[in-house]
Amino acid sequence: MVDRDYQINKQADVKVYIWMEVDVEMSQNDTVTLAEFSDAENLKVATLVRKTDMTVLTNSISNNQVTCTNAGTNMQCVLFIGGVKAT
């Protein structure tokens, strides 16, 4: 599992909507687990962007986990996530 620092943002008028920006160091097949989401139904979007050149990396979503499927090691990235908070 990857260590992460993040900020949760919520819209005041939509109490269950959540989006996050997560700074992570990723290698191929590294996984970030997001406790704020209970499963894939809650986690709607995940985009992984490499900081050095703003390349969008490939990733997969399974339940509440995002896995980097892009080739590479020790990539400094930002993970943008959107979904519905688990209740």
GULUM-186517 format. One line per 10 residues: number of its first residue (from 1); their letters; for each residue x, y, z of N, C-alpha, C. Coordinates in steps of 0.2 Angstrom, whole numbers, plus 5000, padded with zeros to 4 digits. Example, Ala and Ser with C-alpha at 12.3 -4.5 7.8 and 13.67 -1.06 7.14 Angstrom:
2
1 = as = 5066 4972 5039 5062 4978 5039 5066 4984 5039  5064 4989 5035 5068 4995 5036 5064 5000 5039
This chain:
87
1 = mvdrdyqink = 5004 4994 5000 5000 5000 5000 5004 5006 5000  5002 5012 4997 5006 5018 4996 5004 5023 5001  5009 5026 5005 5007 5031 5009 5005 5037 5005  5000 5041 5009 4997 5046 5005 4995 5052 5010  4996 5058 5007 4993 5064 5010 4988 5067 5005  4982 5069 5008 4977 5071 5004 4972 5076 5008  4968 5079 5004 4963 5084 5007 4956 5082 5004  4951 5081 5008 4945 5080 5006 4941 5086 5005  4938 5087 4999 4934 5092 4998 4926 5090 4997  4922 5094 5000 4915 5092 4999 4911 5098 4997
11 = qadvkvyiwm = 4906 5097 4993 4901 5103 4991 4896 5103 4997  4895 5109 4999 4890 5110 5004 4883 5108 5003  4881 5109 4996 4874 5107 4995 4873 5100 4992  4879 5096 4992 4878 5089 4990 4883 5086 4995  4879 5083 5000 4883 5081 5006 4887 5074 5005  4885 5070 5000 4888 5064 4999 4894 5064 4994  4894 5070 4990 4899 5070 4985 4906 5072 4988  4911 5069 4985 4918 5069 4988 4923 5069 4982  4928 5073 4983 4934 5073 4978 4940 5074 4982  4945 5071 4979 4952 5071 4983 4957 5072 4978
21 = evdvemsqnd = 4963 5075 4981 4969 5076 4977 4974 5072 4982  4977 5067 4979 4982 5063 4983 4989 5063 4980  4994 5065 4984 5001 5065 4982 5003 5058 4984  5006 5055 4979 5008 5048 4980 5014 5046 4976  5018 5042 4978 5024 5039 4974 5022 5032 4972  5021 5031 4965 5019 5025 4962 5024 5022 4958  5023 5015 4958 5027 5011 4953 5021 5006 4950  5023 5003 4945 5018 4998 4942 5016 4993 4947  5009 4992 4947 5006 4988 4952 5005 4990 4959  5007 4996 4960 5006 4999 4967 4999 5001 4968
31 = tvtlaefsda = 4996 5000 4974 4989 5001 4975 4988 5006 4980  4983 5011 4979 4981 5015 4985 4974 5013 4987  4973 5012 4993 4966 5010 4996 4963 5016 4999  4957 5018 4998 4954 5024 5000 4948 5022 5005  4949 5023 5011 4944 5021 5016 4938 5025 5016  4938 5031 5012 4932 5035 5012 4927 5032 5007  4929 5027 5003 4924 5024 4999 4924 5017 5000  4917 5014 5000 4916 5007 5002 4917 5002 4996  4916 5004 4990 4917 5000 4985 4917 5004 4978  4917 5000 4973 4918 5003 4966 4912 5008 4964
41 = enlkvatlvr = 4906 5006 4967 4900 5010 4966 4901 5017 4969  4905 5018 4974 4906 5024 4977 4911 5028 4974  4916 5024 4971 4922 5027 4968 4921 5028 4961  4919 5034 4958 4917 5035 4951 4923 5037 4947  4928 5040 4949 4933 5043 4944 4940 5042 4948  4945 5040 4944 4952 5040 4947 4956 5042 4941  4960 5047 4942 4965 5049 4936 4972 5050 4940  4977 5047 4937 4983 5047 4940 4988 5051 4935  4991 5056 4938 4995 5061 4934 5002 5061 4936  5007 5060 4932 5014 5060 4934 5016 5068 4934
51 = ktdmtvltns = 5019 5070 4940 5021 5077 4941 5026 5079 4936  5031 5075 4934 5037 5078 4930 5035 5080 4924  5030 5077 4920 5028 5079 4914 5020 5079 4912  5016 5079 4918 5009 5079 4917 5006 5073 4913  5010 5068 4912 5007 5062 4909 5001 5059 4913  4996 5057 4910 4990 5053 4913 4992 5046 4913  4993 5043 4918 4995 5036 4919 4989 5031 4919  4990 5025 4916 4984 5021 4916 4983 5018 4923  4977 5017 4925 4976 5014 4932 4969 5010 4931  4968 5006 4936 4962 5002 4937 4959 5003 4944
61 = isnnqvtctn = 4952 5003 4944 4948 5004 4950 4945 4997 4952  4946 4995 4958 4943 4989 4960 4941 4990 4967  4934 4990 4968 4931 4992 4975 4934 4998 4977  4937 4999 4982 4939 5006 4985 4947 5006 4984  4950 5003 4979 4957 5003 4977 4958 5006 4970  4964 5010 4970 4966 5012 4963 4973 5009 4962  4974 5006 4957 4980 5002 4955 4984 5006 4949  4990 5007 4950 4994 5010 4944 4995 5004 4939  4993 5004 4933 4995 4999 4928 5000 5001 4923  5002 5008 4924 5007 5010 4919 5014 5008 4921
71 = agtnmqcvlf = 5018 5006 4916 5025 5004 4917 5029 5010 4920  5033 5009 4925 5037 5014 4928 5038 5012 4936  5043 5016 4939 5045 5015 4946 5046 5022 4949  5044 5022 4955 5045 5028 4960 5043 5034 4956  5037 5034 4953 5034 5040 4950 5031 5045 4955  5033 5051 4955 5029 5056 4959 5023 5058 4955  5017 5057 4959 5010 5058 4955 5005 5061 4960  5000 5064 4956 4994 5066 4960 4989 5062 4957  4985 5060 4962 4979 5055 4961 4973 5060 4962  4969 5061 4957 4963 5064 4957 4957 5059 4957
81 = iggvkat = 4953 5060 4963 4948 5055 4964 4941 5058 4965  4936 5056 4962 4929 5058 4963 4924 5053 4964  4919 5054 4969 4914 5049 4970 4909 5051 4975  4906 5046 4978 4901 5047 4983 4903 5044 4989  4904 5048 4995 4906 5045 5001 4902 5039 5004  4906 5034 5006 4902 5028 5009 4899 5030 5015  4893 5028 5016 4888 5030 5022 4887 5024 5026
